[in-house]
Amino acid sequence: MRSVKTAKLLILVAAGLSFLFSIYLWFSVDKDQGAFVGLWVPSILSFGALLTNGGGRHE
């Protein structure tokens, strides 16, 4: 159970860092790069949901 909580925390941290990095890119460097990195957030969260739920298998 603890490993699932740790995995969920790491996934949320990764998504949060990606979100913050996309905001930085959007306002400082290039809006296109910021939008591209911003698309990582739902991808990270979806992949994390897939991993933590066992790939859709029911026990």
C-alpha positions as CSV (number, residue, x, y, z in Angstrom):
1,M,0.0,0.0,0.0
2,R,2.8,2.4,0.8
3,S,4.4,1.9,-2.7
4,V,1.1,2.9,-4.3
5,K,1.0,6.1,-2.2
6,T,4.6,6.8,-3.1
7,A,3.9,6.3,-6.8
8,K,0.9,8.6,-6.7
9,L,2.9,11.3,-5.0
10,L,5.7,11.0,-7.5
11,I,3.2,11.2,-10.4
12,L,1.6,14.3,-8.9
13,V,5.0,15.9,-8.4
14,A,6.0,15.1,-12.0
15,A,2.8,16.6,-13.3
16,G,3.2,19.7,-11.1
17,L,6.7,20.3,-12.2
18,S,5.7,19.8,-15.8
19,F,2.9,22.4,-15.3
20,L,5.3,24.9,-13.7
21,F,7.9,24.4,-16.5
22,S,5.2,24.9,-19.2
23,I,4.2,28.2,-17.5
24,Y,7.8,29.3,-17.5
25,L,8.3,28.4,-21.1
26,W,5.0,30.1,-22.1
27,F,5.9,33.4,-20.5
28,S,9.7,33.5,-20.9
29,V,10.9,31.5,-23.9
30,D,8.3,30.4,-26.5
31,K,4.6,29.9,-26.4
32,D,4.7,26.9,-28.7
33,Q,7.2,25.1,-26.4
34,G,5.1,26.0,-23.4
35,A,2.0,24.6,-25.0
36,F,3.9,21.4,-25.9
37,V,5.2,20.9,-22.4
38,G,1.7,21.7,-21.1
39,L,0.4,18.6,-22.9
40,W,2.7,16.4,-20.8
41,V,0.6,17.1,-17.7
42,P,-2.5,15.0,-18.7
43,S,-0.2,12.4,-20.3
44,I,1.7,12.0,-17.0
45,L,-1.5,11.8,-15.0
46,S,-3.1,9.3,-17.4
47,F,0.0,7.1,-17.4
48,G,0.0,7.3,-13.6
49,A,-3.6,6.3,-13.4
50,L,-2.9,3.3,-15.6
51,L,0.0,2.2,-13.5
52,T,-1.6,2.6,-10.1
53,N,-4.9,0.9,-11.2
54,G,-3.1,-2.1,-12.5
55,G,-3.8,-1.5,-16.1
56,G,-7.6,-1.9,-15.8
57,R,-7.4,-5.4,-14.3
58,H,-10.0,-6.2,-11.7
59,E,-9.1,-8.4,-8.8
